[in-house]
């Protein structure tokens, strides 16, 4: 999947919903993945960041 302007806009819209969230925990299950445990308005979120080229 290519990372173009459409994908960037969708990701930006989703991340705006987490504005002001508090990061509770940070996990690194492997060398290419980071998971941020976040808390906002009584709801827990998990932001999965993967830098693998596949």
N, C-alpha and C positions, 0 to 999 in steps of 0.2 A: 504494500500500500504506500502510495506516495504521500509525503507530508507537504501539502500545498496550503494555499490561503483558506480554502474551505475547512480543512481539518483544523487549522490554527484557530479559526473563528469559533468552531464548535467547542474546542478545548477551552478557549478563553471564556465562553459563556458558562461552561460547567464550573470552572474555577472561581468565577465571580460569586457563585453561591456559597463558597467556603471563605469568603472574605471576613476576617475577624475571628476565624476559628483558632482554637488553642491546640498546639501540638502536644499530645500526651506521651506518645511513645514513637520510637524510630526503630524499625527492624531492617536487617540486611540478610535475607535468607540465602542469597548467593551474591557473587561479585558483580552481577549486572542488574540487580533489583534492590530497590529501597521501598519500604512501605512506611508511610507516615500515618500514625493513628491520631485522628483529629476529633475535637469535641466542639460542637456549636449548638446552642439553644436546646440542650438536653439530648442531643442526638450524636452518636458516634459515627465517624466516617473513616474510611481507609483509603488513602491515596496511594496507588501502586505506580511507581516510577520504574520503568524498565529501559535500559540503554542498550539492550542487545540489538544487533544489526538485523536479526531475522525478525 
